[in-house]
Amino acid sequence: MTDQQQPNQLNIEISEETAEGTYANLAIITHSHAEFVIDFVNVMPGTPKSKVKSRIIFTPQHAKRFMKAMIENINKYESVNGTIKDLEEIQVPLNFGGPTAQA
């Protein structure tokens, strides 16, 4: 067979802008009977308002497949890199990378 695409192979392209990604440190998940909505937010300390950077809408079936894929990938990551600690287990400094507050 030549360079022709296999019958069940998916051809996916990504633009440079999308390939750069968008950082998020908060995900807000809501759902109705027909869909799951995940809003990805970048919350910065000291800023009164944060904007949704990206919104992904899944059918319930795709949300469940996504959850299973995340579990599988986290298990693979942890088998190589060790257990990922939950944020509750990590002591985050109060200055969070910014200048130390003075009283």
N, CA, C and O atoms as a GROMACS GRO file, in nm:
protein
  412
    1MET      N    1   0.084  -0.118   0.000
    1MET     CA    2   0.000   0.000   0.000
    1MET      C    3   0.089   0.125   0.000
    1MET      O    4   0.194   0.125   0.064
    2THR      N    5   0.049   0.230  -0.071
    2THR     CA    6   0.128   0.352  -0.078
    2THR      C    7   0.094   0.443   0.039
    2THR      O    8   0.050   0.395   0.144
    3ASP      N    9   0.113   0.575   0.021
    3ASP     CA   10   0.088   0.672   0.128
    3ASP      C   11  -0.060   0.701   0.147
    3ASP      O   12  -0.095   0.799   0.214
    4GLN      N   13  -0.147   0.621   0.092
    4GLN     CA   14  -0.289   0.646   0.110
    4GLN      C   15  -0.329   0.617   0.254
    4GLN      O   16  -0.270   0.532   0.321
    5GLN      N   17  -0.431   0.691   0.300
    5GLN     CA   18  -0.479   0.678   0.437
    5GLN      C   19  -0.550   0.544   0.456
    5GLN      O   20  -0.626   0.500   0.369
    6GLN      N   21  -0.526   0.480   0.571
    6GLN     CA   22  -0.596   0.356   0.604
    6GLN      C   23  -0.745   0.386   0.618
    6GLN      O   24  -0.780   0.499   0.654
    7PRO      N   25  -0.834   0.290   0.591
    7PRO     CA   26  -0.978   0.316   0.592
    7PRO      C   27  -1.032   0.373   0.723
    7PRO      O   28  -1.117   0.462   0.719
    8ASN      N   29  -0.985   0.327   0.839
    8ASN     CA   30  -1.037   0.374   0.968
    8ASN      C   31  -0.941   0.468   1.039
    8ASN      O   32  -0.954   0.490   1.160
    9GLN      N   33  -0.845   0.524   0.967
    9GLN     CA   34  -0.748   0.615   1.026
    9GLN      C   35  -0.802   0.757   1.024
    9GLN      O   36  -0.860   0.801   0.925
   10LEU      N   37  -0.784   0.830   1.136
   10LEU     CA   38  -0.831   0.967   1.147
   10LEU      C   39  -0.717   1.062   1.122
   10LEU      O   40  -0.611   1.049   1.183
   11ASN      N   41  -0.736   1.159   1.033
   11ASN     CA   42  -0.635   1.259   1.002
   11ASN      C   43  -0.670   1.386   1.077
   11ASN      O   44  -0.773   1.448   1.051
   12ILE      N   45  -0.585   1.427   1.171
   12ILE     CA   46  -0.612   1.543   1.256
   12ILE      C   47  -0.504   1.647   1.234
   12ILE      O   48  -0.385   1.615   1.235
   13GLU      N   49  -0.544   1.772   1.214
   13GLU     CA   50  -0.451   1.884   1.200
   13GLU      C   51  -0.466   1.977   1.319
   13GLU      O   52  -0.573   1.984   1.380
   14ILE      N   53  -0.358   2.049   1.353
   14ILE     CA   54  -0.364   2.146   1.462
   14ILE      C   55  -0.292   2.273   1.417
   14ILE      O   56  -0.182   2.266   1.362
   15SER      N   57  -0.354   2.387   1.439
   15SER     CA   58  -0.292   2.514   1.402
   15SER      C   59  -0.181   2.546   1.502
   15SER      O   60  -0.179   2.492   1.613
   16GLU      N   61  -0.089   2.634   1.464
   16GLU     CA   62   0.019   2.674   1.554
   16GLU      C   63  -0.036   2.736   1.681
   16GLU      O   64   0.012   2.708   1.790
   17GLU      N   65  -0.138   2.822   1.667
   17GLU     CA   66  -0.196   2.889   1.783
   17GLU      C   67  -0.256   2.788   1.881
   17GLU      O   68  -0.235   2.799   2.002
   18THR      N   69  -0.329   2.691   1.829
   18THR     CA   70  -0.389   2.590   1.915
   18THR      C   71  -0.281   2.501   1.976
   18THR      O   72  -0.293   2.460   2.092
   19ALA      N   73  -0.178   2.471   1.901
   19ALA     CA   74  -0.070   2.384   1.950
   19ALA      C   75   0.004   2.446   2.069
   19ALA      O   76   0.061   2.373   2.149
   20GLU      N   77   0.003   2.579   2.081
   20GLU     CA   78   0.067   2.646   2.194
   20GLU      C   79  -0.005   2.614   2.324
   20GLU      O   80   0.056   2.616   2.431
   21GLY      N   81  -0.134   2.584   2.317
   21GLY     CA   82  -0.211   2.550   2.436
   21GLY      C   83  -0.253   2.673   2.515
   21GLY      O   84  -0.208   2.785   2.488
   22THR      N   85  -0.339   2.650   2.612
   22THR     CA   86  -0.387   2.754   2.702
   22THR      C   87  -0.378   2.700   2.843
   22THR      O   88  -0.430   2.593   2.873
   23TYR      N   89  -0.311   2.774   2.931
   23TYR     CA   90  -0.294   2.730   3.069
   23TYR      C   91  -0.424   2.751   3.146
   23TYR      O   92  -0.490   2.854   3.133
   24ALA      N   93  -0.460   2.652   3.227
   24ALA     CA   94  -0.575   2.664   3.317
   24ALA      C   95  -0.540   2.596   3.448
   24ALA      O   96  -0.477   2.490   3.448
   25ASN      N   97  -0.582   2.656   3.560
   25ASN     CA   98  -0.559   2.594   3.690
   25ASN      C   99  -0.690   2.571   3.766
   25ASN      O  100  -0.691   2.543   3.886
   26LEU      N  101  -0.801   2.583   3.692
   26LEU     CA  102  -0.933   2.556   3.749
   26LEU      C  103  -1.025   2.507   3.639
   26LEU      O  104  -1.028   2.563   3.529
   27ALA      N  105  -1.100   2.403   3.668
   27ALA     CA  106  -1.202   2.354   3.575
   27ALA      C  107  -1.335   2.353   3.649
   27ALA      O  108  -1.346   2.299   3.759
   28ILE      N  109  -1.434   2.412   3.587
   28ILE     CA  110  -1.569   2.415   3.644
   28ILE      C  111  -1.655   2.325   3.556
   28ILE      O  112  -1.669   2.349   3.436
   29ILE      N  113  -1.713   2.222   3.617
   29ILE     CA  114  -1.789   2.123   3.541
   29ILE      C  115  -1.936   2.131   3.579
   29ILE      O  116  -1.972   2.122   3.697
   30THR      N  117  -2.021   2.148   3.478
   30THR     CA  118  -2.166   2.146   3.498
   30THR      C  119  -2.225   2.048   3.397
   30THR      O  120  -2.159   2.009   3.301
   31HIS      N  121  -2.349   2.010   3.421
   31HIS     CA  122  -2.412   1.916   3.327
   31HIS      C  123  -2.563   1.930   3.327
   31HIS      O  124  -2.623   1.978   3.423
   32SER      N  125  -2.621   1.888   3.217
   32SER     CA  126  -2.766   1.874   3.203
   32SER      C  127  -2.790   1.729   3.165
   32SER      O  128  -2.697   1.649   3.166
   33HIS      N  129  -2.912   1.695   3.130
   33HIS     CA  130  -2.939   1.557   3.089
   33HIS      C  131  -2.873   1.523   2.955
   33HIS      O  132  -2.854   1.406   2.923
   34ALA      N  133  -2.838   1.625   2.877
   34ALA     CA  134  -2.788   1.601   2.740
   34ALA      C  135  -2.640   1.630   2.721
   34ALA      O  136  -2.582   1.585   2.622
   35GLU      N  137  -2.576   1.704   2.815
   35GLU     CA  138  -2.438   1.743   2.791
   35GLU      C  139  -2.364   1.775   2.920
   35GLU      O  140  -2.423   1.811   3.022
   36PHE      N  141  -2.231   1.762   2.913
   36PHE     CA  142  -2.140   1.806   3.018
   36PHE      C  143  -2.065   1.926   2.963
   36PHE      O  144  -2.017   1.923   2.850
   37VAL      N  145  -2.054   2.031   3.044
   37VAL     CA  146  -1.982   2.152   3.004
   37VAL      C  147  -1.865   2.170   3.100
   37VAL      O  148  -1.883   2.174   3.222
   38ILE      N  149  -1.744   2.181   3.042
   38ILE     CA  150  -1.625   2.205   3.124
   38ILE      C  151  -1.567   2.340   3.083
   38ILE      O  152  -1.526   2.360   2.969
   39ASP      N  153  -1.565   2.432   3.179
   39ASP     CA  154  -1.504   2.564   3.158
   39ASP      C  155  -1.366   2.562   3.222
   39ASP      O  156  -1.352   2.532   3.340
   40PHE      N  157  -1.263   2.594   3.142
   40PHE     CA  158  -1.126   2.600   3.191
   40PHE      C  159  -1.090   2.745   3.217
   40PHE      O  160  -1.107   2.832   3.131
   41VAL      N  161  -1.040   2.772   3.340
   41VAL     CA  162  -1.014   2.908   3.386
   41VAL      C  163  -0.870   2.917   3.436
   41VAL      O  164  -0.817   2.820   3.490
   42ASN      N  165  -0.807   3.034   3.416
   42ASN     CA  166  -0.677   3.062   3.473
   42ASN      C  167  -0.699   3.166   3.583
   42ASN      O  168  -0.718   3.284   3.554
   43VAL      N  169  -0.695   3.120   3.709
   43VAL     CA  170  -0.716   3.208   3.823
   43VAL      C  171  -0.580   3.257   3.871
   43VAL      O  172  -0.493   3.176   3.905
   44MET      N  173  -0.561   3.388   3.875
   44MET     CA  174  -0.436   3.446   3.921
   44MET      C  175  -0.460   3.514   4.056
   44MET      O  176  -0.558   3.585   4.072
   45PRO      N  177  -0.370   3.492   4.151
   45PRO     CA  178  -0.388   3.554   4.283
   45PRO      C  179  -0.384   3.706   4.273
   45PRO      O  180  -0.307   3.763   4.194
   46GLY      N  181  -0.466   3.770   4.353
   46GLY     CA  182  -0.467   3.916   4.356
   46GLY      C  183  -0.552   3.980   4.248
   46GLY      O  184  -0.565   4.102   4.245
   47THR      N  185  -0.610   3.901   4.160
   47THR     CA  186  -0.698   3.958   4.058
   47THR      C  187  -0.843   3.927   4.097
   47THR      O  188  -0.876   3.813   4.128
   48PRO      N  189  -0.927   4.028   4.095
   48PRO     CA  190  -1.065   4.008   4.142
   48PRO      C  191  -1.152   3.926   4.046
   48PRO      O  192  -1.255   3.872   4.088
   49LYS      N  193  -1.113   3.917   3.921
   49LYS     CA  194  -1.197   3.850   3.822
   49LYS      C  195  -1.111   3.762   3.733
   49LYS      O  196  -1.000   3.799   3.694
   50SER      N  197  -1.164   3.645   3.701
   50SER     CA  198  -1.094   3.554   3.609
   50SER      C  199  -1.187   3.520   3.495
   50SER      O  200  -1.308   3.511   3.513
   51LYS      N  201  -1.130   3.501   3.377
   51LYS     CA  202  -1.210   3.471   3.258
   51LYS      C  203  -1.197   3.325   3.220
   51LYS      O  204  -1.092   3.263   3.239
   52VAL      N  205  -1.304   3.271   3.165
   52VAL     CA  206  -1.299   3.137   3.109
   52VAL      C  207  -1.211   3.144   2.985
   52VAL      O  208  -1.233   3.226   2.896
   53LYS      N  209  -1.110   3.057   2.979
   53LYS     CA  210  -1.017   3.054   2.866
   53LYS      C  211  -1.065   2.961   2.757
   53LYS      O  212  -1.036   2.982   2.639
   54SER      N  213  -1.139   2.856   2.797
   54SER     CA  214  -1.187   2.760   2.699
   54SER      C  215  -1.308   2.687   2.756
   54SER      O  216  -1.316   2.663   2.877
   55ARG      N  217  -1.402   2.653   2.671
   55ARG     CA  218  -1.520   2.576   2.711
   55ARG      C  219  -1.530   2.456   2.618
   55ARG      O  220  -1.528   2.469   2.496
   56ILE      N  221  -1.541   2.338   2.680
   56ILE     CA  222  -1.557   2.214   2.605
   56ILE      C  223  -1.692   2.155   2.642
   56ILE      O  224  -1.726   2.145   2.760
   57ILE      N  225  -1.768   2.115   2.541
   57ILE     CA  226  -1.901   2.056   2.563
   57ILE      C  227  -1.898   1.912   2.513
   57ILE      O  228  -1.865   1.886   2.397
   58PHE      N  229  -1.933   1.819   2.603
   58PHE     CA  230  -1.933   1.676   2.572
   58PHE      C  231  -2.074   1.620   2.581
   58PHE      O  232  -2.156   1.670   2.658
   59THR      N  233  -2.102   1.516   2.503
   59THR     CA  234  -2.219   1.434   2.530
   59THR      C  235  -2.186   1.353   2.655
   59THR      O  236  -2.068   1.337   2.687
   60PRO      N  237  -2.285   1.300   2.727
   60PRO     CA  238  -2.254   1.216   2.844
   60PRO      C  239  -2.162   1.099   2.808
   60PRO      O  240  -2.073   1.064   2.887
   61GLN      N  241  -2.182   1.038   2.692
   61GLN     CA  242  -2.098   0.925   2.652
   61GLN      C  243  -1.952   0.968   2.631
   61GLN      O  244  -1.860   0.899   2.673
   62HIS      N  245  -1.932   1.082   2.566
   62HIS     CA  246  -1.796   1.130   2.543
   62HIS      C  247  -1.732   1.177   2.674
   62HIS      O  248  -1.611   1.163   2.692
   63ALA      N  249  -1.812   1.234   2.765
   63ALA     CA  250  -1.758   1.274   2.895
   63ALA      C  251  -1.704   1.152   2.970
   63ALA      O  252  -1.597   1.158   3.030
   64LYS      N  253  -1.779   1.042   2.966
   64LYS     CA  254  -1.735   0.920   3.034
   64LYS      C  255  -1.610   0.862   2.968
   64LYS      O  256  -1.519   0.816   3.038
   65ARG      N  257  -1.604   0.864   2.836
   65ARG     CA  258  -1.484   0.816   2.764
   65ARG      C  259  -1.364   0.903   2.799
   65ARG      O  260  -1.253   0.852   2.816
   66PHE      N  261  -1.385   1.035   2.810
   66PHE     CA  262  -1.279   1.128   2.846
   66PHE      C  263  -1.228   1.098   2.987
   66PHE      O  264  -1.108   1.096   3.012
   67MET      N  265  -1.322   1.075   3.080
   67MET     CA  266  -1.285   1.043   3.218
   67MET      C  267  -1.199   0.916   3.222
   67MET      O  268  -1.096   0.913   3.289
   68LYS      N  269  -1.241   0.812   3.150
   68LYS     CA  270  -1.164   0.688   3.147
   68LYS      C  271  -1.026   0.709   3.086
   68LYS      O  272  -0.928   0.653   3.134
   69ALA      N  273  -1.017   0.791   2.981
   69ALA     CA  274  -0.888   0.820   2.918
   69ALA      C  275  -0.797   0.897   3.014
   69ALA      O  276  -0.677   0.872   3.018
   70MET      N  277  -0.853   0.990   3.091
   70MET     CA  278  -0.775   1.064   3.189
   70MET      C  279  -0.722   0.972   3.298
   70MET      O  280  -0.605   0.980   3.335
   71ILE      N  281  -0.808   0.883   3.348
   71ILE     CA  282  -0.765   0.788   3.451
   71ILE      C  283  -0.651   0.700   3.398
   71ILE      O  284  -0.551   0.679   3.467
   72GLU      N  285  -0.666   0.650   3.277
   72GLU     CA  286  -0.564   0.565   3.216
   72GLU      C  287  -0.431   0.640   3.202
   72GLU      O  288  -0.325   0.586   3.232
   73ASN      N  289  -0.438   0.766   3.156
   73ASN     CA  290  -0.317   0.844   3.136
   73ASN      C  291  -0.252   0.884   3.267
   73ASN      O  292  -0.129   0.887   3.276
   74ILE      N  293  -0.331   0.916   3.370
   74ILE     CA  294  -0.275   0.948   3.501
   74ILE      C  295  -0.207   0.826   3.560
   74ILE      O  296  -0.099   0.837   3.618
   75ASN      N  297  -0.269   0.709   3.546
   75ASN     CA  298  -0.206   0.585   3.595
   75ASN      C  299  -0.073   0.560   3.525
   75ASN      O  300   0.024   0.521   3.590
   76LYS      N  301  -0.067   0.581   3.393
   76LYS     CA  302   0.059   0.564   3.318
   76LYS      C  303   0.164   0.664   3.366
   76LYS      O  304   0.280   0.628   3.386
   77TYR      N  305   0.124   0.790   3.385
   77TYR     CA  306   0.215   0.894   3.432
   77TYR      C  307   0.272   0.857   3.568
   77TYR      O  308   0.393   0.864   3.590
   78GLU      N  309   0.183   0.817   3.662
   78GLU     CA  310   0.227   0.786   3.798
   78GLU      C  311   0.316   0.662   3.802
   78GLU      O  312   0.402   0.652   3.889
   79SER      N  313   0.296   0.568   3.710
   79SER     CA  314   0.381   0.448   3.710
   79SER      C  315   0.524   0.484   3.673
   79SER      O  316   0.617   0.412   3.711
   80VAL      N  317   0.544   0.592   3.600
   80VAL     CA  318   0.678   0.637   3.560
   80VAL      C  319   0.733   0.743   3.656
   80VAL      O  320   0.850   0.740   3.692
   81ASN      N  321   0.646   0.837   3.698
   81ASN     CA  322   0.691   0.956   3.771
   81ASN      C  323   0.656   0.957   3.919
   81ASN      O  324   0.696   1.049   3.990
   82GLY      N  325   0.582   0.860   3.967
   82GLY     CA  326   0.540   0.859   4.107
   82GLY      C  327   0.404   0.924   4.124
   82GLY      O  328   0.351   0.986   4.033
   83THR      N  329   0.349   0.907   4.243
   83THR     CA  330   0.214   0.955   4.274
   83THR      C  331   0.205   1.106   4.266
   83THR      O  332   0.292   1.178   4.316
   84ILE      N  333   0.101   1.155   4.203
   84ILE     CA  334   0.073   1.298   4.197
   84ILE      C  335   0.001   1.334   4.327
   84ILE      O  336  -0.101   1.274   4.360
   85LYS      N  337   0.053   1.432   4.398
   85LYS     CA  338  -0.011   1.474   4.524
   85LYS      C  339  -0.128   1.566   4.493
   85LYS      O  340  -0.122   1.650   4.404
   86ASP      N  341  -0.236   1.548   4.569
   86ASP     CA  342  -0.350   1.638   4.559
   86ASP      C  343  -0.310   1.774   4.615
   86ASP      O  344  -0.219   1.783   4.698
   87LEU      N  345  -0.376   1.880   4.570
   87LEU     CA  346  -0.343   2.015   4.618
   87LEU      C  347  -0.357   2.025   4.770
   87LEU      O  348  -0.284   2.100   4.834
   88GLU      N  349  -0.450   1.948   4.828
   88GLU     CA  350  -0.469   1.952   4.973
   88GLU      C  351  -0.346   1.900   5.045
   88GLU      O  352  -0.324   1.935   5.162
   89GLU      N  353  -0.264   1.818   4.979
   89GLU     CA  354  -0.145   1.760   5.040
   89GLU      C  355  -0.023   1.851   5.025
   89GLU      O  356   0.079   1.829   5.090
   90ILE      N  357  -0.032   1.954   4.941
   90ILE     CA  358   0.082   2.041   4.912
   90ILE      C  359   0.066   2.171   4.990
   90ILE      O  360  -0.041   2.232   4.987
   91GLN      N  361   0.171   2.214   5.058
   91GLN     CA  362   0.170   2.340   5.129
   91GLN      C  363   0.205   2.451   5.031
   91GLN      O  364   0.321   2.466   4.992
   92VAL      N  365   0.104   2.531   4.990
   92VAL     CA  366   0.126   2.641   4.896
   92VAL      C  367   0.164   2.765   4.975
   92VAL      O  368   0.091   2.804   5.066
   93PRO      N  369   0.279   2.828   4.942
   93PRO     CA  370   0.316   2.950   5.015
   93PRO      C  371   0.212   3.060   4.994
   93PRO      O  372   0.155   3.072   4.885
   94LEU      N  373   0.187   3.138   5.098
   94LEU     CA  374   0.085   3.242   5.091
   94LEU      C  375   0.116   3.350   4.988
   94LEU      O  376   0.024   3.413   4.936
   95ASN      N  377   0.245   3.374   4.958
   95ASN     CA  378   0.276   3.477   4.859
   95ASN      C  379   0.256   3.427   4.717
   95ASN      O  380   0.250   3.508   4.624
   96PHE      N  381   0.246   3.295   4.697
   96PHE     CA  382   0.212   3.234   4.568
   96PHE      C  383   0.296   3.289   4.453
   96PHE      O  384   0.247   3.306   4.342
   97GLY      N  385   0.424   3.315   4.482
   97GLY     CA  386   0.514   3.360   4.377
   97GLY      C  387   0.524   3.510   4.362
   97GLY      O  388   0.610   3.560   4.290
   98GLY      N  389   0.438   3.584   4.430
   98GLY     CA  390   0.441   3.730   4.422
   98GLY      C  391   0.524   3.788   4.534
   98GLY      O  392   0.588   3.713   4.608
   99PRO      N  393   0.525   3.918   4.550
   99PRO     CA  394   0.602   3.979   4.657
   99PRO      C  395   0.543   3.942   4.793
   99PRO      O  396   0.422   3.924   4.807
  100THR      N  397   0.630   3.932   4.894
  100THR     CA  398   0.585   3.899   5.028
  100THR      C  399   0.515   4.021   5.088
  100THR      O  400   0.564   4.133   5.075
  101ALA      N  401   0.401   3.997   5.152
  101ALA     CA  402   0.323   4.106   5.211
  101ALA      C  403   0.393   4.158   5.336
  101ALA      O  404   0.451   4.079   5.412
  102GLN      N  405   0.389   4.288   5.357
  102GLN     CA  406   0.447   4.351   5.475
  102GLN      C  407   0.335   4.409   5.559
  102GLN      O  408   0.240   4.466   5.505
  103ALA      N  409   0.345   4.395   5.692
  103ALA     CA  410   0.242   4.450   5.781
  103ALA      C  411   0.287   4.581   5.840
  103ALA      O  412   0.213   4.643   5.918
   0.00000   0.00000   0.00000
